[in-house]
Amino acid sequence: MKMHRTLYYKFIVAYVVFAILSFVAVSTFTSNLTRKQLVSEKADTLYREASILANSYARQIYSGKITPDNAWTQLSAVDTYIDCPIWIIDSSGKVVLNTREPYSKMSDTLISDFNPAQNNRYYMTGDFFGCFTEETLSVFAPITQNFSVRGYVVVHSPMSSILASRDSIMTICYITMLIIVLLSLLILVVFSEMVYIPLRQITTATEEYAKGNYDHKLEISKNDEIGYLAGTLEYMASEIARSEDNQKKFIANVSHDFRSPLTSIRGYLEAMKDGTIPPELYEKYIGIVLNETERLTKLTNSLLQLNNLNVKGILLELKDFDINDMIKKTCETFEGTCTKKRISIELVLTGERMFVRADKGKIQQVLYNLLDNAIKFSHDSSVIKIETTEKKDKVFVSVKDSGIGIPKESVGLVFDRFYKSDLSRGKDKKGTGLGLAITKEIIQAHEENINVISTEGVGTEFIFTVAKSKKFED
């Protein structure tokens, strides 16, 4: 469960870091940028007023067109309108006029180190060379006469008003940031509900499946990728469970089919060794032992073949051949067996020649297995019918016997490995239960189908399809 918590804690830590960084960004960068922007806007406004005053009243003072007293009266009116003290300072730093002091009571104030161009801007913030006790924005507008600077109109504005505006804006920013953080928290909660919790359930399920508990259920009903993943995982678990069950059955069947002949062989050999079987009967029982070893060899070869089909896949050598001719030749190989049981084979073949495209050797093995089964489970003096028909681009091959048949409940299991119905066990002494499994693998490798129709006590019919070749169409 550490993986679950680690992932969840990562999201929590990421959320907390996001909230902290957001607060730091707003309280520092946003605050400073807002302050600079408000100062710049206020300075622009005051500079326009200062420029107008420098080019009117202030210039008239230096040209003698108006007395400083009259100029003070006009500038005081402007001070009242813009609520900012207005100073006129000459180039040497002497305060010529101050709207916040009556002109008659003004003292000669000299500002030491006065240098309005020291910061390369038309405004400055601070105490204005020690003239104020609070932070102040001071804007300069030069007074020019005869192409020379005679002095400056300086308009002062306390920074407290600008900072108050900044704080108002910052309050809005903090509220907005809080809303964003809360919304992101909501997203985190929704994410946990929609993604994290289902993922945790899926991880828990995989741990249960790894322990072998394939009955564990995933209670996830979503129509998205997570729901698809959960469904796929549950399906995989059911397939693994089925595979393990089949494997257990497979091992049990293999053990049974190997144990029986081995027990028989050992029993006969021990009986021959201790004298229970007299020497004159050795030939008989050696024949039985040889039959049992033949059965073991056949079983081993079938197992190896089936394993190769599943692991390596079937490499098909597709070519065109006459399946009617193949059927005839395959029937000839069973002539001796059919003669002993007085079984006749009836061929109902479409046309003189029927060309198909498939792996000739593999299809011949399919025919051999089906015909071998048909003969094995047919009654003496019965008929086996093999028929070929064509439908569109397919050739249907039917192998039908009139033997013992397959019980209804066993029809769907005949292609399973090692499966033998109860009716067949008495007759199929040498069978391995793998022939039909191999047959189905071969047919499926051709991307074709094989089906079985059977009635107990009446007979069985196997039908498989093969692709028709173009030669036949011509």
C-alpha positions, 0 to 999 in steps of 0.5 A: 500500500506504500505505492498508493499513499506515495502517489496520494501524498505526492498530489497533496504535496504538489497542491500545498506547494502550489498554494504556497508558491501562489501566495509568495508570487502574489505577495511579492512579485504581484505586489511590487509590479502593482506598486511600480505600475501605480507609481508610474501612472501617478507620475505621468499624471503629475508630470502633465500638471507640472509641465503645464505649470512650468510653461506658464506661471513658473516661466512668467516668474523668471521673465518678470511678467508676474510677481512671485506673490501672484504666482503663489496665489495661482499655484495654491489654487492648483494645489487645492485642485490636485491636492498636491504641494507644488514647489518651484526650485531654482537650479541651485536648490533654493526653494523659490515658492511652496504652495503649502507655506504663505509666500510672505512667511517663506524662508529661504530654504536651500536643498543640499545635494539637489540633483533632479537628474540623478536617477535618470527619470522625471520622478523619484520616491523617498523623502526628497533629499530629507525634506519629508518624514514619509515616503513621497512621490516627487515629479520634476518639470524643468523651467526653461528660458532662453534655452537654459534650465532656470529651475524646476516645478516639483509636484509632491504626492504622498506614497500613502495614497498610492500604497492604499490603492495597491493594497486594495488591488492586492486584496482583490488578488488575494481573494482571487488566489484563494478562490483559485486554491479552493477550486484546485482543492475541489479538482483534487477531491474530484480527481481523488474520487474519479481517478485515484480511488479507482486506481487504488482499487485496481492496484488492490485487485492486482495484488489479490490476483497476484496472490491467486485470489481470482474471485476478487471483484472490482466494483468500478462501473465507468465508461472511460479508460479506467472502467475499460482497464478495470474490466480488462483486468477482471477479464484477465483474472478470469482467463488466468483462473480458467487457464490454471484450472485447465492446467490442473486438469491437463496435469491430472490427465497427463498423469493419469494417461502416463500412469496407466500404461506405466503401471501396466508395463511394470506389473507385467515385467515384475510378474515375468521376473518373479515367475508369475508369468511362465516363459511360454507366455512371455511373447504374449505379454511382451506384445502387450508391453510393446503396445503400452510403450507405443501408446506412451510414444504416441501420447508424448509425440502428441503432447510435443506437437500440441505444445509447439502449436501453442508456443511457436504457432503454426507455420503454414505452407499454403498451396493449391491442391486437390482435396478430393484426391487427398481424401481418397488417398487418406481413406486408402491408408485405413483399408486394413482397419476397415476390412477387419471391422467390415466398415465401408467408406462412402465418398460423396465428393463434389466434382472430379477435382476440388482445389483448395488453398491450405497447408496440405500436410496439416489438412491431411493430418486433420482428415486422418484424425477425424477418419481415425476417430470415426472408424474407432467409434463406429460399429462393425459392418457400418458405413462412414460417409465423407462429403465435400460441398462448396459454398461461395469461397469455402469448401466444406468437408464432412466426416460422418459416422454411425457409431456410439455418438457423443452425449449432449453434455459432452459435445462442447468439450470434445476439442479440449485436451485429454477429454474423453467421454464416458462412452468412448473410454471403453473403445478408445484404449490407445487414444490420447485425447489430443487428436481433436485438440490438435485438429482444432488448432490446425483449422484455427491456424487457417482462420477456418472453422470446425464444428461437431454434430452428434446424437448419442447412439446414432453417430457423429459428424465433424464439418470443417471449412477450407478456403477454395482456390482460384484454380477451382474457380477457373 
